[in-house]
Amino acid sequence: MGEAAAMVALDCALGRTLLEQADPADALRSSEHLRRDFPDADPSLIAAALTQVGLGQRARTRFGSLAGEYLWTSDGLEQASRPGVARYRADRLRALGVSVVADLTCGLGADATAFARAGLDVVGIERDPDVAELARINARRANLGARIAVTTGDCTDPAILGQLPTQAWFIDPARRDPTAARRRDGSNRRIDDPHAWSPPWDWVRAQAERAEVLVVKAAPGITHSALDGAATEWLSQDGSLLEACAWWGGAGPQRAAVLLDASGVVRLRVEAARVDVPAEPCTHLPHTGDLLLDPDPAIIRAGVVTEFGEAVGAQLVDERLAFLTAQPGRLRAGAWVGSRVWQILSWGDYLPSQLAAIAAEHGITRVDVVGRGRTLDETRVRRELGLPGGPGAAGTLIVAGLGTERRTTVALARAVSAPAPAFDVGSVPAPGPR
């Protein structure tokens, strides 16, 4: 019996009781306890309950209280969209006037339930019969069974495609190798080549000719060239770059970075209406006392660092690097959303002994090391400075390769936070009503 089939078997009175009484903190003792208290229970059902409770614990870090609404599988948990991201995507579809969406790669139904919670009707397609049944179970557990209909089948089957409503299609290609050995954390190896995804990228893109709106979730590292013709958003949450989301048929800029909070509310959106263009050569070196910004990774990956700088009152340090600089008091609200911000204590070409003396002058005894445009051996750098890293580091050593010659310049800086009261970027609207 496969993992998905084992989890389907838990959808019964006994299975729910086992889930309630299983203790994820001590699987061995819990197994003995359940076998003693439920002697007639199939051992495989007890094993499935213990596995499910463990998966639920892992899911809680990403899904919070919503984790308990789902029956999980290992692969399904890896591939499921975070609730805030899924909610944001659903809100965008609703704002476009979509009333029904076909989820061609339904899986366990995490995106399907987000669509349904936003008031959309969902037709889900899932090729694995046991996973499809789990999606139906999860829809019922979320009290959304009336809005979500899951069909077992292959989304690439023309007969199935021909029966789908064409208003909006959502595709989340599988990007994990099911044949590779699992890692220590239970995850599968990622597949980097989009043409090796399931379904493959060429087929995915072609569906833009069938659907009025096509929405595709992709790995954040996908090349910009693969996204030609799509309005693409790079989505991050609390400083973590999560995914690229490509839209065909929906209005939007060529590229955008969208910074979300855990609930899916937009904290900052930075757009570029134009395609990629080479940046003009520039070098705006910060001075002692100036601020240095390292933008949210979504801003960097979307290629909208220049636009971000223009919006918040900062300048690129170097066109090949993502660092920005500004004078204190000149930054506008959005600069503090998702960015690491330091104040420069010293910037220049220094020997390690000089930097160590500068650090001592400012009372810095531990440093983090950040490199940009340079490959660094952080351990060696700290050893040369005589300053350890780790928790409690009060300073940051920034090593940057500037200009065409990649001249090494270093800065000693101290992290700073947004001035009080904390900025609220309320002027940046969410994409649609909630």
C-alpha positions as CSV (number, residue, x, y, z in Angstrom):
1,M,0.0,0.0,0.0
2,G,1.4,3.4,-1.0
3,E,1.6,6.4,1.3
4,A,-1.4,8.2,-0.2
5,A,-3.6,5.0,0.0
6,A,-2.6,4.6,3.7
7,M,-3.6,8.2,4.4
8,V,-7.0,7.7,2.7
9,A,-7.6,4.7,5.0
10,L,-7.4,7.2,8.0
11,D,-10.7,8.8,6.8
12,C,-12.8,6.7,9.1
13,A,-14.0,6.9,12.8
14,L,-11.1,4.7,14.0
15,G,-8.6,6.6,11.9
16,R,-9.7,9.9,13.4
17,T,-9.5,8.5,16.9
18,L,-5.9,7.2,16.3
19,L,-4.9,10.6,15.0
20,E,-6.3,12.3,18.1
21,Q,-4.4,10.0,20.4
22,A,-1.1,9.6,18.6
23,D,1.8,11.5,20.2
24,P,4.3,12.9,17.6
25,A,6.9,13.5,20.3
26,D,7.4,9.8,21.1
27,A,6.5,7.6,18.1
28,L,7.7,4.3,19.7
29,R,5.8,4.8,23.0
30,S,2.8,6.1,21.1
31,S,2.8,3.0,18.8
32,E,2.9,0.7,21.8
33,H,0.1,2.7,23.5
34,L,-2.2,2.6,20.4
35,R,-1.6,-1.1,19.8
36,R,-2.5,-1.8,23.4
37,D,-5.6,0.4,23.5
38,F,-6.8,-0.6,20.0
39,P,-5.9,-4.4,19.7
40,D,-8.2,-4.9,16.7
41,A,-6.8,-2.0,14.7
42,D,-4.8,-2.9,11.6
43,P,-1.0,-2.3,12.4
44,S,-0.7,-0.4,9.0
45,L,-3.5,2.0,10.1
46,I,-1.6,2.7,13.3
47,A,1.6,3.3,11.4
48,A,-0.3,5.6,9.0
49,A,-1.7,7.6,11.9
50,L,1.8,8.1,13.4
51,T,3.2,9.1,10.0
52,Q,0.3,11.5,9.5
53,V,0.8,13.2,12.9
54,G,4.5,13.6,12.1
55,L,3.7,15.2,8.8
56,G,1.2,17.5,10.5
57,Q,3.9,18.7,12.8
58,R,6.1,19.5,9.9
59,A,3.3,21.2,8.1
60,R,2.6,23.5,11.1
61,T,5.7,25.5,10.5
62,R,4.4,26.5,7.0
63,F,0.6,26.3,7.4
64,G,0.1,27.2,11.0
65,S,-3.4,26.3,12.3
66,L,-4.5,25.3,8.8
67,A,-2.1,22.3,8.9
68,G,-4.7,20.3,10.9
69,E,-7.3,20.7,8.1
70,Y,-5.4,18.4,5.7
71,L,-4.4,14.8,5.5
72,W,-0.8,15.0,4.2
73,T,1.7,12.9,2.2
74,S,5.4,13.6,2.1
75,D,5.4,14.7,-1.5
76,G,2.2,16.6,-1.1
77,L,3.6,18.6,1.8
78,E,6.7,19.5,-0.2
79,Q,4.8,20.8,-3.2
80,A,1.9,22.6,-1.4
81,S,1.7,26.3,-1.7
82,R,1.9,28.3,1.5
83,P,-1.6,29.6,2.6
84,G,-0.7,33.3,2.2
85,V,0.7,32.8,-1.3
86,A,-2.3,30.7,-2.4
87,R,-4.7,33.3,-0.9
88,Y,-2.9,36.1,-2.8
89,R,-3.2,34.2,-6.1
90,A,-6.9,33.4,-5.5
91,D,-7.6,37.1,-4.7
92,R,-5.9,38.1,-8.0
93,L,-8.1,35.7,-9.9
94,R,-11.2,37.0,-8.2
95,A,-10.1,40.6,-9.0
96,L,-9.9,39.6,-12.7
97,G,-13.6,38.6,-12.6
98,V,-12.8,34.8,-12.6
99,S,-15.6,32.7,-11.0
100,V,-14.4,29.2,-11.8
101,V,-10.8,27.9,-12.1
102,A,-9.4,24.5,-13.3
103,D,-6.6,23.3,-11.1
104,L,-4.8,20.9,-13.5
105,T,-2.3,19.6,-11.0
106,C,-4.5,19.5,-7.9
107,G,-2.4,17.3,-5.6
108,L,-3.7,17.4,-2.0
109,G,-5.8,20.5,-2.8
110,A,-3.9,23.3,-1.0
111,D,-4.4,25.7,-3.9
112,A,-7.9,24.4,-4.6
113,T,-9.1,25.2,-1.1
114,A,-7.6,28.7,-1.3
115,F,-9.5,29.3,-4.5
116,A,-12.7,28.0,-3.0
117,R,-12.2,30.1,0.2
118,A,-12.0,33.2,-2.2
119,G,-15.4,32.3,-3.6
120,L,-14.3,30.5,-6.7
121,D,-15.6,27.2,-8.0
122,V,-12.8,24.7,-8.6
123,V,-12.4,21.8,-11.0
124,G,-9.4,19.8,-9.9
125,I,-7.5,17.2,-12.0
126,E,-5.2,14.7,-10.3
127,R,-3.7,11.6,-12.0
128,D,-3.0,9.6,-8.9
129,P,-6.4,8.1,-7.7
130,D,-5.4,8.0,-4.0
131,V,-4.1,11.5,-4.1
132,A,-7.3,12.6,-5.8
133,E,-9.3,11.0,-3.0
134,L,-7.2,12.8,-0.4
135,A,-8.0,16.1,-2.2
136,R,-11.7,15.3,-1.9
137,I,-11.3,14.4,1.8
138,N,-9.4,17.6,2.4
139,A,-12.1,19.6,0.7
140,R,-14.7,18.1,2.9
141,R,-12.5,18.6,6.0
142,A,-12.4,22.3,5.1
143,N,-16.2,22.4,4.5
144,L,-15.5,23.3,0.9
145,G,-16.7,20.1,-0.8
146,A,-19.6,21.9,-2.5
147,R,-17.1,24.2,-4.4
148,I,-14.4,21.7,-5.2
149,A,-14.9,18.8,-7.7
150,V,-11.8,16.6,-8.2
151,T,-11.5,14.3,-11.2
152,T,-8.9,11.5,-11.5
153,G,-7.0,11.8,-14.8
154,D,-4.0,13.1,-16.6
155,C,-4.2,16.8,-17.3
156,T,-2.3,16.3,-20.6
157,D,-5.1,14.1,-21.9
158,P,-6.9,16.1,-24.7
159,A,-10.2,14.4,-23.8
160,I,-10.0,15.8,-20.2
161,L,-8.8,19.2,-21.3
162,G,-11.7,19.5,-23.7
163,Q,-14.2,19.2,-20.9
164,L,-12.6,21.9,-18.6
165,P,-14.0,25.4,-18.2
166,T,-11.6,27.8,-19.9
167,Q,-12.0,30.9,-17.8
168,A,-8.8,30.3,-15.8
169,W,-6.4,27.4,-15.5
170,F,-3.8,26.9,-12.8
171,I,-0.8,24.6,-13.2
172,D,1.9,23.7,-10.6
173,P,4.3,21.4,-12.4
174,A,6.0,18.7,-10.2
175,R,9.6,19.8,-9.7
176,R,10.9,16.9,-7.6
177,D,12.5,13.7,-8.7
178,P,10.4,10.7,-7.4
179,T,13.1,8.2,-8.4
180,A,15.9,9.8,-6.4
181,A,16.7,8.8,-2.8
182,R,15.1,11.1,-0.3
183,R,17.3,13.5,1.7
184,R,17.6,13.3,5.4
185,D,14.7,15.7,5.9
186,G,12.5,13.5,3.8
187,S,12.4,15.7,0.7
188,N,13.1,14.7,-2.8
189,R,15.8,16.2,-5.0
190,R,14.7,19.2,-7.0
191,I,14.7,19.2,-10.8
192,D,16.1,22.4,-12.2
193,D,15.4,21.9,-15.9
194,P,11.8,23.1,-16.6
195,H,11.6,20.8,-19.6
196,A,12.0,17.8,-17.1
197,W,9.1,19.0,-14.9
198,S,5.8,17.2,-14.9
199,P,4.1,18.4,-17.1
200,P,7.1,19.8,-19.0
201,W,7.4,23.5,-19.5
202,D,6.8,23.6,-23.3
203,W,3.4,21.9,-22.7
204,V,2.6,24.2,-19.8
205,R,3.2,27.3,-21.9
206,A,1.1,26.0,-24.8
207,Q,-2.0,26.0,-22.6
208,A,-2.1,29.8,-22.7
209,E,-3.8,29.2,-26.1
210,R,-6.6,27.2,-24.5
211,A,-7.3,29.2,-21.3
212,E,-8.5,32.8,-21.1
213,V,-6.2,33.2,-18.1
214,L,-3.3,30.8,-17.4
215,V,-1.5,30.9,-14.0
216,V,1.6,28.9,-13.5
217,K,3.6,28.4,-10.3
218,A,7.3,27.9,-11.1
219,A,10.6,27.6,-9.2
220,P,11.9,31.1,-8.4
221,G,15.2,30.4,-10.2
222,I,13.5,29.9,-13.6
223,T,15.2,31.9,-16.3
224,H,13.6,35.1,-17.4
225,S,13.8,33.8,-21.1
226,A,11.5,30.9,-20.2
227,L,8.9,33.4,-19.1
228,D,8.7,35.3,-22.4
229,G,5.2,36.6,-23.0
230,A,4.1,36.2,-19.4
231,A,3.6,38.8,-16.7
232,T,5.6,37.2,-13.9
233,E,5.7,37.9,-10.2
234,W,8.4,36.7,-7.8
235,L,6.7,36.2,-4.4
236,S,8.4,36.3,-1.1
237,Q,7.1,36.0,2.5
238,D,9.0,37.4,5.5
239,G,12.2,37.7,3.5
240,S,12.1,34.2,2.0
241,L,11.8,33.9,-1.8
242,L,9.1,31.2,-2.4
243,E,8.2,31.0,-6.1
244,A,7.7,32.7,-9.4
245,C,4.1,33.0,-10.6
246,A,3.6,33.5,-14.4
247,W,0.4,35.0,-15.7
248,W,-0.8,34.7,-19.3
249,G,-4.0,36.6,-20.2
250,G,-4.2,38.6,-17.0
251,A,-3.2,42.3,-17.0
252,G,0.0,43.1,-15.3
253,P,3.6,44.4,-15.7
254,Q,6.3,42.4,-17.4
255,R,8.0,41.7,-14.1
256,A,7.1,42.4,-10.4
257,A,8.3,41.5,-7.0
258,V,5.5,41.0,-4.4
259,L,6.4,40.9,-0.7
260,L,3.7,39.3,1.3
261,D,3.0,38.7,5.0
262,A,2.0,35.3,6.3
263,S,-1.7,36.0,5.6
264,G,-1.2,36.9,2.0
265,V,-1.5,40.7,2.4
266,V,0.8,42.7,0.1
267,R,3.4,44.7,2.1
268,L,5.2,46.0,-1.0
269,R,5.0,45.6,-4.7
270,V,7.7,46.7,-7.1
271,E,7.0,46.6,-10.9
272,A,8.9,47.0,-14.1
273,A,6.7,47.5,-17.2
274,R,9.7,46.9,-19.5
275,V,11.6,43.8,-20.4
276,D,15.2,43.3,-19.2
277,V,17.6,46.1,-20.2
278,P,21.2,46.4,-19.4
279,A,21.8,48.7,-16.4
280,E,23.8,51.8,-17.0
281,P,27.3,51.7,-15.5
282,C,27.3,53.3,-12.1
283,T,29.2,53.5,-8.9
284,H,27.6,55.3,-6.0
285,L,29.9,54.5,-3.1
286,P,28.4,55.0,0.4
287,H,30.2,57.2,2.9
288,T,30.7,56.7,6.6
289,G,27.3,57.1,8.2
290,D,25.3,56.3,5.1
291,L,22.8,53.5,4.9
292,L,23.4,50.3,2.8
293,L,20.4,48.3,1.6
294,D,20.3,44.6,0.6
295,P,16.8,44.3,-0.9
296,D,14.4,41.4,-0.5
297,P,15.4,38.4,-2.6
298,A,12.2,38.7,-4.7
299,I,13.3,42.2,-5.7
300,I,16.7,40.9,-6.8
301,R,15.3,37.9,-8.7
302,A,12.7,39.9,-10.5
303,G,15.3,42.3,-11.7
304,V,13.6,45.4,-10.2
305,V,16.4,46.7,-8.0
306,T,16.7,50.0,-9.9
307,E,12.9,50.5,-9.7
308,F,12.9,49.7,-6.0
309,G,15.7,52.3,-5.4
310,E,13.8,54.9,-7.3
311,A,10.7,54.2,-5.3
312,V,12.4,54.4,-1.9
313,G,15.0,57.1,-2.5
314,A,18.2,55.0,-2.8
315,Q,20.9,54.6,-5.5
316,L,22.6,51.5,-6.8
317,V,26.1,51.1,-5.5
318,D,27.1,49.2,-8.6
319,E,25.0,48.0,-11.6
320,R,26.3,44.4,-11.1
321,L,25.4,44.3,-7.5
322,A,22.1,44.5,-5.7
323,F,23.3,46.9,-3.0
324,L,21.7,50.3,-2.7
325,T,22.8,53.3,-0.7
326,A,21.1,56.3,0.8
327,Q,21.6,59.0,3.4
328,P,19.9,58.6,6.7
329,G,16.5,60.3,6.9
330,R,16.1,60.2,3.1
331,L,14.6,56.7,2.8
332,R,10.9,56.3,2.2
333,A,8.7,53.7,3.8
334,G,9.1,50.8,1.5
335,A,12.9,50.7,2.0
336,W,12.4,48.8,5.2
337,V,10.1,46.1,3.9
338,G,12.1,42.9,3.3
339,S,15.5,44.6,3.1
340,R,18.5,44.2,5.3
341,V,19.7,47.7,6.2
342,W,23.1,48.6,7.6
343,Q,24.7,51.8,8.6
344,I,28.2,52.1,7.3
345,L,30.8,52.5,10.1
346,S,33.7,52.5,7.6
347,W,34.1,51.8,3.9
348,G,37.3,51.5,1.8
349,D,40.3,49.3,1.0
350,Y,41.5,48.0,4.3
351,L,44.0,45.4,5.6
352,P,42.6,42.9,8.1
353,S,44.5,44.6,11.0
354,Q,43.0,47.9,10.1
355,L,39.5,46.5,10.1
356,A,40.1,44.7,13.4
357,A,41.1,48.1,14.9
358,I,38.0,49.8,13.5
359,A,35.8,47.0,14.9
360,A,37.4,47.4,18.3
361,E,36.9,51.2,18.1
362,H,33.1,50.6,17.8
363,G,33.0,47.8,20.4
364,I,32.3,45.1,17.9
365,T,33.6,41.7,19.0
366,R,31.7,39.4,16.6
367,V,30.9,39.9,12.9
368,D,28.7,38.4,10.2
369,V,30.3,38.2,6.7
370,V,28.4,39.2,3.6
371,G,29.9,38.9,0.1
372,R,28.6,40.3,-3.2
373,G,30.6,39.9,-6.4
374,R,33.3,38.0,-4.5
375,T,33.7,34.3,-3.5
376,L,34.5,34.3,0.2
377,D,35.9,31.9,2.7
378,E,34.0,33.3,5.7
379,T,36.0,31.2,8.2
380,R,39.3,32.5,6.8
381,V,38.0,36.1,6.8
382,R,37.0,35.9,10.4
383,R,40.3,34.2,11.4
384,E,42.3,37.0,9.7
385,L,40.2,39.6,11.6
386,G,40.4,37.7,14.8
387,L,36.6,38.1,15.2
388,P,34.2,35.2,15.5
389,G,30.8,35.0,14.0
390,G,27.6,33.4,15.2
391,P,24.7,34.6,17.4
392,G,25.1,38.0,19.0
393,A,27.2,39.4,16.2
394,A,27.0,43.2,16.5
395,G,28.6,44.0,13.2
396,T,28.6,43.0,9.6
397,L,31.6,42.8,7.3
398,I,30.5,43.5,3.7
399,V,33.0,42.5,0.9
400,A,32.0,43.7,-2.5
401,G,33.6,43.5,-5.9
402,L,33.0,46.8,-7.6
403,G,33.4,48.0,-11.2
404,T,34.4,46.1,-14.3
405,E,37.6,45.1,-12.7
406,R,35.8,43.7,-9.7
407,R,38.0,45.7,-7.3
408,T,37.5,44.5,-3.7
409,T,36.1,47.0,-1.3
410,V,35.1,46.2,2.2
411,A,32.8,47.9,4.7
412,L,32.2,47.5,8.4
413,A,28.6,48.1,9.2
414,R,25.9,47.8,11.9
415,A,22.4,46.6,11.2
416,V,19.7,49.1,11.8
417,S,15.9,48.7,11.9
418,A,13.1,51.0,10.7
419,P,12.6,54.1,12.7
420,A,9.8,54.1,15.2
421,P,6.9,54.1,14.7
422,A,7.3,51.2,12.3
423,F,6.4,52.0,8.8
424,D,3.2,50.7,7.4
425,V,3.2,50.6,3.6
426,G,-0.5,51.0,3.3
427,S,-0.3,52.9,0.1
428,V,0.6,49.8,-1.8
429,P,-2.8,48.1,-2.6
430,A,-3.5,44.4,-2.6
431,P,-4.5,43.1,-6.0
432,G,-8.2,42.8,-5.2
433,P,-10.8,42.9,-2.5
434,R,-10.9,40.3,0.2
